Amino acid sequence: MAVKIVPKKDVLLREYVKRSVRREAMLLQKLDHPNIVRMYEVMETENSYYLVLEFAETGEFIKYLSEKYVR
């Protein structure tokens, strides 16, 4: 498992972050596909949101794309 931590101060300062976090959580809860990381749970503390996700061994997708296609 992996945990994505989103500090609330970032969410409060930037409206687009707030929309993105909410949208990501809602979409991941609905998706069930072997090629898409699963989200197991969303937790909230006073300072942060925690998204508990399936661990992707290959790492971050953006890093994979930049290594493969950007030279």
Contacts in CASP RR format, 6 or more apart in sequence:
PFRMAT RR
TARGET T0000
AUTHOR 0000-0000-0000
METHOD contacts of the structure
MODEL  1
MAVKIVPKKDVLLREYVKRSVRREAMLLQKLDHPNIVRMYEVMETENSYY
LVLEFAETGEFIKYLSEKYVR
1 40 0 8 1.000
1 52 0 8 1.000
1 53 0 8 1.000
1 54 0 8 1.000
1 55 0 8 1.000
2 52 0 8 1.000
2 53 0 8 1.000
2 54 0 8 1.000
2 55 0 8 1.000
2 56 0 8 1.000
3 50 0 8 1.000
3 51 0 8 1.000
3 52 0 8 1.000
3 53 0 8 1.000
4 50 0 8 1.000
4 51 0 8 1.000
4 53 0 8 1.000
5 48 0 8 1.000
5 49 0 8 1.000
5 50 0 8 1.000
6 17 0 8 1.000
6 21 0 8 1.000
6 48 0 8 1.000
6 49 0 8 1.000
6 50 0 8 1.000
6 51 0 8 1.000
7 47 0 8 1.000
7 48 0 8 1.000
8 46 0 8 1.000
8 47 0 8 1.000
8 48 0 8 1.000
8 49 0 8 1.000
9 47 0 8 1.000
10 17 0 8 1.000
11 17 0 8 1.000
11 18 0 8 1.000
11 21 0 8 1.000
11 49 0 8 1.000
12 18 0 8 1.000
21 49 0 8 1.000
24 51 0 8 1.000
25 39 0 8 1.000
25 42 0 8 1.000
25 51 0 8 1.000
28 36 0 8 1.000
28 37 0 8 1.000
28 38 0 8 1.000
28 39 0 8 1.000
28 51 0 8 1.000
28 53 0 8 1.000
29 39 0 8 1.000
29 42 0 8 1.000
31 38 0 8 1.000
32 38 0 8 1.000
37 53 0 8 1.000
37 54 0 8 1.000
37 56 0 8 1.000
38 53 0 8 1.000
38 54 0 8 1.000
39 51 0 8 1.000
39 52 0 8 1.000
39 53 0 8 1.000
39 54 0 8 1.000
40 52 0 8 1.000
40 53 0 8 1.000
40 54 0 8 1.000
41 51 0 8 1.000
41 52 0 8 1.000
42 49 0 8 1.000
42 50 0 8 1.000
42 51 0 8 1.000
42 52 0 8 1.000
43 49 0 8 1.000
43 50 0 8 1.000
43 52 0 8 1.000
44 50 0 8 1.000
58 64 0 8 1.000
END
